[in-house]
Amino acid sequence: MSDARNDRTRNPFSLEGKTVLVTGASSGIGRQTAITCAARGARVILTGRNEERLQDTLSRLLGDGHVTVVADLTQSTDRDRLAQISPQVDGLVHCAGMQKHCPIRQLTEQGMNDMYNVNFLAPVMLTQRLLQRSAIARQGSIIFLLSTAAHLGTRGVGPYSAMKAGLIGIIKCLALEQVKHKIRVNGISPSAVATPMWGADQLEAQKARHPLGLGESQDVANAAVYLLSDASRWVTGTSLVMDGGSIL
Ligand SMILES: NC(=O)c1ccc[n+]([C@@H]2O[C@H](COP(=O)([O-])OP(=O)(O)OC[C@H]3O[C@@H](n4cnc5c(N)ncnc54)[C@H](OP(=O)(O)O)[C@@H]3O)[C@@H](O)[C@H]2O)c1
């Protein structure tokens, strides 16, 4: 065990000295994850498509050395550029994603491709580019934002459920492949979290399903801090369900 790990005065939940890349940092869960990681001592690489909202997140971060990169992660050229620009990171949190209500009978091939590109292809291939460049440090931590929809059936979100469930397969395989580098790979599966992803009426309708109330971005960011930190050094290949008591 390293001296740092052995030092019982060190807070195992600290992100001091770590660099963390957060996708989807211009909104919702990604924004709060970036803010919380910086507050816990991390240097953060923030990425999203909307430059103005990305700068807004940056303006809320404590500490120095944070970097913003505007990128559309469905584009391989943008993923390559991000992987080139990014310094070696200790943590990678894939928050970028999109949810669209569409019963399977009404699916279009274009709609299916859009879901696949942003929710599956983008995080998997960005991870691949970073690993190829050795840009994820030994003992690093990779987190994929999943959803309770990855674990259970919900009417109208078939393609989204499928992409998030597909990521569970990636998490399990990647965890096995990277364990030799002590890189850990996990998912977080929230139920309804109040973010711009939802309309106000939709959120209101979700309240009755959640005895502990709706989730907040901070709840998910706290889980991300745990999975990024040395406190979770023995945890890999799994996903943390956060469902406010809606019971899977
Ligand atoms: N909110 C929930 O209830 C909930 C529940 C379970 C799981 N999740 C998951 O949590 C993650 C974050 O969701 P959220 O609620 O925070 O959503 P959000 O507020 O709508 O934020 C989505 C983020 O994804 C980014 N993004 C979308 N398409 C992109 C693309 N092509 N390239 C790069 N970035 C892209 C957006 O960037 P720009 O705005 O800059 O385009 C934005 O920063 C998603 O993976 C979602 O599936 C959310």
The ligand as an ORCA input file, in Angstrom:
! r2SCAN-3c Opt
* xyz 0 1
  N     -31.688     14.155    -14.929
  C     -32.065     12.895    -14.686
  O     -33.161     12.631    -14.137
  C     -31.158     11.761    -15.056
  C     -31.487     10.490    -14.559
  C     -30.678      9.421    -14.884
  C     -29.552      9.605    -15.673
  N     -29.259     10.838    -16.140
  C     -28.071     10.974    -16.978
  O     -27.222     11.957    -16.426
  C     -26.484     12.608    -17.469
  C     -26.630     14.115    -17.326
  O     -28.007     14.442    -17.487
  P     -28.600     15.870    -17.036
  O     -29.900     15.575    -16.412
  O     -27.576     16.635    -16.313
  O     -28.909     16.500    -18.469
  P     -28.751     17.989    -19.036
  O     -28.912     18.990    -17.951
  O     -29.669     18.044    -20.203
  O     -27.241     18.014    -19.555
  C     -26.853     17.228    -20.631
  C     -25.407     17.547    -20.941
  O     -24.993     16.713    -22.027
  C     -24.301     17.514    -22.962
  N     -24.422     16.967    -24.300
  C     -25.551     16.559    -24.931
  N     -25.259     16.169    -26.174
  C     -23.920     16.350    -26.339
  C     -23.021     16.138    -27.416
  N     -23.439     15.675    -28.605
  N     -21.720     16.422    -27.225
  C     -21.278     16.896    -26.038
  N     -22.084     17.120    -24.983
  C     -23.386     16.854    -25.143
  C     -24.981     18.865    -22.862
  O     -24.093     19.833    -23.408
  P     -24.618     21.196    -24.127
  O     -25.805     21.650    -23.318
  O     -23.448     22.086    -24.028
  O     -24.995     20.831    -25.496
  C     -25.192     18.993    -21.371
  O     -24.041     19.488    -20.745
  C     -27.016     12.032    -18.786
  O     -26.156     11.013    -19.234
  C     -28.362     11.436    -18.382
  O     -28.740     10.375    -19.221
  C     -30.034     11.922    -15.842
*
